Every structure is written in structure tokens, then in C-alpha cells.
Amino acid sequence: MESRLSEIEIKLGFSEDLLEELNRTVARQQQEIAELQRQLRDLRLQLQRSLPAEHDGPAHEIPPHY
């Protein structure tokens, strides 16, 4: 009985360490996702500002057969 309890305590310790590491990984990935979303938003704004006003969409494009 004592050895089983010891084994369970060891497994619990490893499980807690793994859970903490996974939590750190998820938190780091969430920060990276937030940074990538910010960069994407900035790039979209930069692209929109660099396009001339007459190229707002396909309605202003000349069809290819002209």
C-alpha cells in the first residue's frame, strides 16, 4: 500500500509539472497570436492607405476584354 501511494504521489508531481508547462506554452502562444493579429491589422491599414481611392473595389476595375 505504501509503494502504491508513493507511486501515485510521483505521478501527481509529474502531472502538475506538465500542466504548468502546458499553461506557460498556451500563454506564450496566446501572446504570439495577439502580436500577429496586431501586425496583420497594421499591415491592412498600411495597404489601405497606400491604395489610390479609385481602386476601392472590383466595380472600378476595367474588364479584361477592354
VODO-226072 format. One record per atom (N, C-alpha, C): residue number from 1; residue in one letter; atom name; x, y, z. Coordinates in nm, 2 decimals. Example, Ala and Ser with C-alpha at 12.3 -4.5 7.8 and 13.67 -1.06 7.14 Angstrom:
<nodes>
[node 1 "A" "N" [1.32 -0.57 0.78]]
[node 1 "A" "CA" [1.23 -0.45 0.78]]
[node 1 "A" "C" [1.32 -0.33 0.78]]
[node 2 "S" "N" [1.28 -0.22 0.71]]
[node 2 "S" "CA" [1.37 -0.11 0.71]]
[node 2 "S" "C" [1.29 0.00 0.79]]
</nodes>
This chain:
<nodes>
[node 1 "M" "N" [0.08 -0.12 0.00]]
[node 1 "M" "CA" [0.00 0.00 0.00]]
[node 1 "M" "C" [0.09 0.13 0.00]]
[node 2 "E" "N" [0.19 0.13 0.08]]
[node 2 "E" "CA" [0.28 0.24 0.09]]
[node 2 "E" "C" [0.35 0.27 -0.05]]
[node 3 "S" "N" [0.39 0.17 -0.12]]
[node 3 "S" "CA" [0.46 0.19 -0.25]]
[node 3 "S" "C" [0.36 0.24 -0.35]]
[node 4 "R" "N" [0.23 0.20 -0.35]]
[node 4 "R" "CA" [0.13 0.25 -0.44]]
[node 4 "R" "C" [0.11 0.40 -0.42]]
[node 5 "L" "N" [0.10 0.43 -0.29]]
[node 5 "L" "CA" [0.08 0.57 -0.25]]
[node 5 "L" "C" [0.20 0.66 -0.30]]
[node 6 "S" "N" [0.31 0.61 -0.29]]
[node 6 "S" "CA" [0.44 0.68 -0.33]]
[node 6 "S" "C" [0.43 0.70 -0.48]]
[node 7 "E" "N" [0.40 0.59 -0.55]]
[node 7 "E" "CA" [0.39 0.59 -0.70]]
[node 7 "E" "C" [0.29 0.70 -0.75]]
[node 8 "I" "N" [0.17 0.70 -0.68]]
[node 8 "I" "CA" [0.07 0.80 -0.71]]
[node 8 "I" "C" [0.12 0.94 -0.69]]
[node 9 "E" "N" [0.19 0.96 -0.58]]
[node 9 "E" "CA" [0.24 1.09 -0.55]]
[node 9 "E" "C" [0.34 1.14 -0.65]]
[node 10 "I" "N" [0.43 1.05 -0.70]]
[node 10 "I" "CA" [0.52 1.08 -0.80]]
[node 10 "I" "C" [0.45 1.12 -0.93]]
[node 11 "K" "N" [0.36 1.03 -0.97]]
[node 11 "K" "CA" [0.28 1.06 -1.09]]
[node 11 "K" "C" [0.21 1.20 -1.08]]
[node 12 "L" "N" [0.15 1.23 -0.97]]
[node 12 "L" "CA" [0.09 1.35 -0.95]]
[node 12 "L" "C" [0.19 1.47 -0.96]]
[node 13 "G" "N" [0.30 1.45 -0.91]]
[node 13 "G" "CA" [0.41 1.56 -0.92]]
[node 13 "G" "C" [0.44 1.58 -1.07]]
[node 14 "F" "N" [0.46 1.48 -1.14]]
[node 14 "F" "CA" [0.49 1.49 -1.28]]
[node 14 "F" "C" [0.38 1.55 -1.36]]
[node 15 "S" "N" [0.25 1.52 -1.32]]
[node 15 "S" "CA" [0.14 1.57 -1.39]]
[node 15 "S" "C" [0.12 1.72 -1.36]]
[node 16 "E" "N" [0.15 1.76 -1.24]]
[node 16 "E" "CA" [0.15 1.90 -1.21]]
[node 16 "E" "C" [0.25 1.98 -1.28]]
[node 17 "D" "N" [0.37 1.93 -1.29]]
[node 17 "D" "CA" [0.48 1.99 -1.37]]
[node 17 "D" "C" [0.44 2.01 -1.52]]
[node 18 "L" "N" [0.38 1.90 -1.57]]
[node 18 "L" "CA" [0.34 1.90 -1.71]]
[node 18 "L" "C" [0.23 2.01 -1.73]]
[node 19 "L" "N" [0.14 2.01 -1.64]]
[node 19 "L" "CA" [0.03 2.11 -1.65]]
[node 19 "L" "C" [0.08 2.25 -1.65]]
[node 20 "E" "N" [0.18 2.28 -1.56]]
[node 20 "E" "CA" [0.23 2.41 -1.55]]
[node 20 "E" "C" [0.31 2.45 -1.68]]
[node 21 "E" "N" [0.38 2.35 -1.74]]
[node 21 "E" "CA" [0.45 2.38 -1.87]]
[node 21 "E" "C" [0.35 2.40 -1.98]]
[node 22 "L" "N" [0.24 2.32 -1.98]]
[node 22 "L" "CA" [0.14 2.34 -2.08]]
[node 22 "L" "C" [0.07 2.48 -2.07]]
[node 23 "N" "N" [0.05 2.52 -1.95]]
[node 23 "N" "CA" [-0.01 2.65 -1.92]]
[node 23 "N" "C" [0.08 2.77 -1.97]]
[node 24 "R" "N" [0.21 2.75 -1.95]]
[node 24 "R" "CA" [0.31 2.85 -2.00]]
[node 24 "R" "C" [0.31 2.85 -2.15]]
[node 25 "T" "N" [0.30 2.73 -2.21]]
[node 25 "T" "CA" [0.31 2.73 -2.36]]
[node 25 "T" "C" [0.18 2.79 -2.41]]
[node 26 "V" "N" [0.07 2.77 -2.36]]
[node 26 "V" "CA" [-0.06 2.83 -2.41]]
[node 26 "V" "C" [-0.05 2.98 -2.39]]
[node 27 "A" "N" [0.00 3.02 -2.28]]
[node 27 "A" "CA" [0.00 3.17 -2.25]]
[node 27 "A" "C" [0.10 3.23 -2.35]]
[node 28 "R" "N" [0.21 3.17 -2.38]]
[node 28 "R" "CA" [0.31 3.23 -2.48]]
[node 28 "R" "C" [0.25 3.23 -2.62]]
[node 29 "Q" "N" [0.18 3.12 -2.65]]
[node 29 "Q" "CA" [0.11 3.12 -2.79]]
[node 29 "Q" "C" [0.01 3.22 -2.80]]
[node 30 "Q" "N" [-0.07 3.25 -2.69]]
[node 30 "Q" "CA" [-0.17 3.35 -2.69]]
[node 30 "Q" "C" [-0.11 3.49 -2.72]]
[node 31 "Q" "N" [0.00 3.51 -2.65]]
[node 31 "Q" "CA" [0.07 3.64 -2.67]]
[node 31 "Q" "C" [0.12 3.65 -2.82]]
[node 32 "E" "N" [0.17 3.54 -2.87]]
[node 32 "E" "CA" [0.22 3.55 -3.01]]
[node 32 "E" "C" [0.10 3.57 -3.11]]
[node 33 "I" "N" [-0.01 3.50 -3.08]]
[node 33 "I" "CA" [-0.13 3.52 -3.16]]
[node 33 "I" "C" [-0.17 3.67 -3.16]]
[node 34 "A" "N" [-0.18 3.73 -3.04]]
[node 34 "A" "CA" [-0.22 3.87 -3.03]]
[node 34 "A" "C" [-0.12 3.96 -3.10]]
[node 35 "E" "N" [0.01 3.93 -3.10]]
[node 35 "E" "CA" [0.10 4.01 -3.17]]
[node 35 "E" "C" [0.09 4.00 -3.32]]
[node 36 "L" "N" [0.06 3.88 -3.37]]
[node 36 "L" "CA" [0.04 3.85 -3.51]]
[node 36 "L" "C" [-0.09 3.92 -3.56]]
[node 37 "Q" "N" [-0.19 3.92 -3.48]]
[node 37 "Q" "CA" [-0.32 3.99 -3.51]]
[node 37 "Q" "C" [-0.29 4.14 -3.52]]
[node 38 "R" "N" [-0.21 4.19 -3.43]]
[node 38 "R" "CA" [-0.18 4.34 -3.43]]
[node 38 "R" "C" [-0.10 4.37 -3.56]]
[node 39 "Q" "N" [-0.01 4.29 -3.59]]
[node 39 "Q" "CA" [0.07 4.31 -3.71]]
[node 39 "Q" "C" [-0.01 4.30 -3.84]]
[node 40 "L" "N" [-0.10 4.21 -3.84]]
[node 40 "L" "CA" [-0.19 4.19 -3.96]]
[node 40 "L" "C" [-0.28 4.31 -3.97]]
[node 41 "R" "N" [-0.34 4.36 -3.86]]
[node 41 "R" "CA" [-0.42 4.48 -3.86]]
[node 41 "R" "C" [-0.34 4.60 -3.91]]
[node 42 "D" "N" [-0.22 4.62 -3.87]]
[node 42 "D" "CA" [-0.13 4.73 -3.91]]
[node 42 "D" "C" [-0.10 4.72 -4.06]]
[node 43 "L" "N" [-0.08 4.60 -4.11]]
[node 43 "L" "CA" [-0.05 4.58 -4.25]]
[node 43 "L" "C" [-0.17 4.61 -4.34]]
[node 44 "R" "N" [-0.29 4.57 -4.29]]
[node 44 "R" "CA" [-0.41 4.60 -4.36]]
[node 44 "R" "C" [-0.43 4.75 -4.37]]
[node 45 "L" "N" [-0.41 4.82 -4.26]]
[node 45 "L" "CA" [-0.42 4.97 -4.26]]
[node 45 "L" "C" [-0.32 5.03 -4.36]]
[node 46 "Q" "N" [-0.20 4.98 -4.35]]
[node 46 "Q" "CA" [-0.09 5.03 -4.44]]
[node 46 "Q" "C" [-0.13 5.01 -4.58]]
[node 47 "L" "N" [-0.18 4.90 -4.62]]
[node 47 "L" "CA" [-0.22 4.86 -4.75]]
[node 47 "L" "C" [-0.34 4.95 -4.80]]
[node 48 "Q" "N" [-0.44 4.97 -4.71]]
[node 48 "Q" "CA" [-0.55 5.05 -4.75]]
[node 48 "Q" "C" [-0.51 5.20 -4.77]]
[node 49 "R" "N" [-0.41 5.25 -4.69]]
[node 49 "R" "CA" [-0.37 5.38 -4.71]]
[node 49 "R" "C" [-0.28 5.40 -4.83]]
[node 50 "S" "N" [-0.22 5.30 -4.88]]
[node 50 "S" "CA" [-0.13 5.31 -5.00]]
[node 50 "S" "C" [-0.20 5.29 -5.13]]
[node 51 "L" "N" [-0.33 5.24 -5.12]]
[node 51 "L" "CA" [-0.40 5.22 -5.25]]
[node 51 "L" "C" [-0.47 5.35 -5.28]]
[node 52 "P" "N" [-0.47 5.39 -5.41]]
[node 52 "P" "CA" [-0.54 5.51 -5.45]]
[node 52 "P" "C" [-0.69 5.49 -5.43]]
[node 53 "A" "N" [-0.76 5.60 -5.42]]
[node 53 "A" "CA" [-0.90 5.60 -5.38]]
[node 53 "A" "C" [-0.99 5.53 -5.49]]
[node 54 "E" "N" [-0.95 5.55 -5.62]]
[node 54 "E" "CA" [-1.03 5.49 -5.73]]
[node 54 "E" "C" [-1.02 5.34 -5.74]]
[node 55 "H" "N" [-0.93 5.27 -5.66]]
[node 55 "H" "CA" [-0.92 5.13 -5.66]]
[node 55 "H" "C" [-0.99 5.07 -5.54]]
[node 56 "D" "N" [-1.11 5.12 -5.51]]
[node 56 "D" "CA" [-1.18 5.07 -5.39]]
[node 56 "D" "C" [-1.24 4.93 -5.40]]
[node 57 "G" "N" [-1.25 4.88 -5.52]]
[node 57 "G" "CA" [-1.31 4.75 -5.54]]
[node 57 "G" "C" [-1.32 4.71 -5.68]]
[node 58 "P" "N" [-1.38 4.60 -5.71]]
[node 58 "P" "CA" [-1.39 4.55 -5.84]]
[node 58 "P" "C" [-1.48 4.63 -5.93]]
[node 59 "A" "N" [-1.57 4.71 -5.88]]
[node 59 "A" "CA" [-1.66 4.79 -5.96]]
[node 59 "A" "C" [-1.58 4.90 -6.04]]
[node 60 "H" "N" [-1.47 4.93 -5.99]]
[node 60 "H" "CA" [-1.39 5.04 -6.06]]
[node 60 "H" "C" [-1.28 4.98 -6.15]]
[node 61 "E" "N" [-1.27 4.85 -6.16]]
[node 61 "E" "CA" [-1.17 4.78 -6.25]]
[node 61 "E" "C" [-1.23 4.77 -6.39]]
[node 62 "I" "N" [-1.14 4.79 -6.48]]
[node 62 "I" "CA" [-1.17 4.77 -6.63]]
[node 62 "I" "C" [-1.17 4.62 -6.66]]
[node 63 "P" "N" [-1.28 4.57 -6.72]]
[node 63 "P" "CA" [-1.28 4.43 -6.75]]
[node 63 "P" "C" [-1.17 4.39 -6.85]]
[node 64 "P" "N" [-1.12 4.27 -6.84]]
[node 64 "P" "CA" [-1.00 4.23 -6.92]]
[node 64 "P" "C" [-1.02 4.23 -7.07]]
[node 65 "H" "N" [-1.15 4.23 -7.12]]
[node 65 "H" "CA" [-1.16 4.23 -7.27]]
[node 65 "H" "C" [-1.16 4.37 -7.33]]
[node 66 "Y" "N" [-1.14 4.48 -7.24]]
[node 66 "Y" "CA" [-1.13 4.61 -7.30]]
[node 66 "Y" "C" [-0.98 4.65 -7.33]]
</nodes>
